[in-house]
Amino acid sequence: MEAIQVLRPMVDSDIPDVLKLNADHVELLSPLEASELADLRRWATRADVIVSDGQTAGFVLVFGPGTDYGSANYRWFGERYGTRFHYLDRIVISDRFRRRGLASAVYEVVEEAARSQGRLTLEVNIDPPNQPSLDFHRGRGYLEVAQLGEPGHRVSLMTKDISDERTSENVT
């Protein structure tokens, strides 16, 4: 398993690669234009690129509570959890870098960053189904709390409770 070599904040020179990665996986995401990405970066708690072997291997966007982000899924979580959540909007790993453990490594970082909010939330397509993603998230302890959408585009809203309490073993 290969670890992330760099998870760093997205910069303007990353935009073409990020837009291409999004376009390559648009069937699982929503379309994204440069102007929309600029807004998302401004609102995001994390707008990072994943670098492996010196190349852009993917990106991740995470939002904390109280932003202007208009996603219905994000708003649903905000209405239920107030200020006690982070929302992982999208993570994309290039096909060339799949099956190397990069997504798991990113989730470790993102989940740790969400610890102070108490939970990490996200959605996964269920119609049409994204079974690998559902399996991945269930394996990490995410539970479905609701479904949104209509036939042909329905998502499972999932959350993982992450306690801010630390065991004495983790305290230095």
N, C-alpha and C positions, 0 to 999 in steps of 0.2 A: 504494500500500500504506500502510495506516494503522498507526502504531506504537502500542504500549501507551501510554496516557497515565499509567496508574498500575498497578503490580503491588504490592499491599500486603498485609500480614498480615490475615487474616480476623478480624473482631471480632464480638461477639455480635449486633449489629444487622444483620449480613450473613446471619445464619442463615436467615431466611425466603427470601431470594433464592437462596441456595445450595441449599436443599432443593427449591425449585421447579425450578431448573435441573437438578438431579439427576433429579427426577421426570419432567421433560420428555424426558430422554434415558435413562430407566431400561432400555430395551431393549438399550442398549450398555454399561450399567453394572450395578451391583447396587442394590437399594432402599436408602434411607438415611433413618433417623429422627434426630431432633434429639439424642437421647442417644448414638447411635452416632457422629454427627458430633462431639460433644463429646470422645469418646474419640480419634477420629482426629486432631482438632486437637491434643490433648495429646501424642500420639505422633509427629506429623508433624515432619519437618525443615522443610517448607514447607507452610503452609495459607494460601494467598493467594487474594485475589479480583483479577480483572482488571477494570479500570475503563476505559471508553472513552466519549467524549462525555458524561462525567459520570454514566454509568449503569453498573451492574454488568453486565459483558459475559460473565463466566464466572468459573471458579475452577479451582485446581489443588491437588492434594495429592501430596506427595512424602515418602517415608520413608527415613531412613538405616538402617544396620544396627543390630540389637540391640534393637528395640522389641518391645512386646507385641502388635503387630498380628497378627491371626490368619489373614490371607489365605494360602491355599495357594500362590498364585503368589509372594507375598513370601517365604514360608518356603522355597520352592524355590530362589530366588536366594540367600537367606541361607545355605542348606546348601552351595551351590556356591562362593560368592564371599566368605563370611565377613564381614569388615568392609570389603571393597573394592567397594561398590556403593551407589548410591541407587536407589530404586524409585519411579517415577512411577506412582502408583496410579490417578489419574484427572485428566483435564483436560476441562473442558466449556466450550464457547463457545456462547453463545446464538445461535439461528438468525438473529436480527436483526443479528448482528455477524460472521457468517461471510464468508469470502472477502475479508477486509481485512488479512490477514497477522498477526492477533493470535496465532494458535497458533505460528507460526514465531518471533515475537518472544518468547513465553513460553519456548519451547524453548531459545532462545539463553541466556536467564537461567538456566534450570534446568540445562542442560548445563554451563554455566560453574560453577555452584554444586557440581555433582557431580564436577568435575575432580579435586579432592583425593582422591576415593574411587576414581578410575580408570575408572568406567563408570556409565552410566545404564541402568537396566533397566525393562522394562514388558511389558504383554501387550496383544495385539490379538485380537479375536474372529475366528475363521476358520470356525466353524460355529455359527450362521450367519455368513457372511463380512461383514466390514466393510472392503470393498475400498478405499474412499477412505483409511481410516486405514492400512491395509497399504501402500498406495502412498506416502503421506506419510512414514511411518517408513522405508521402504526408501530413499526419496529423500534422507533425512537421514543415511543410513549405518547404520541399525539392521539387525542380522542375527538371524535365528531361531536359537535355541540348543536349543529343545525345544518340545514341545506338551503341554498338559495338558487334561484334561476328557474328556467323553463326547460321543457323537453328539448334536447339538442344542445343545450348549454346550461348545465346544472353543476353546482360545486358543493363539496362537503366542506363546511367550515370546521376547522380543527384547532384545538388548543392543547398546549402542554403546560401544566402548572410547574413553575420553577420557583422553589422556595428561596428566599433571601437569607434564610438561616444557614449557617455553615457549621459543620461539625468541628470539634476541636482539632481533628487531624488536618483540617484545611486552614486553620488559623496559624499565622506565623508570628 
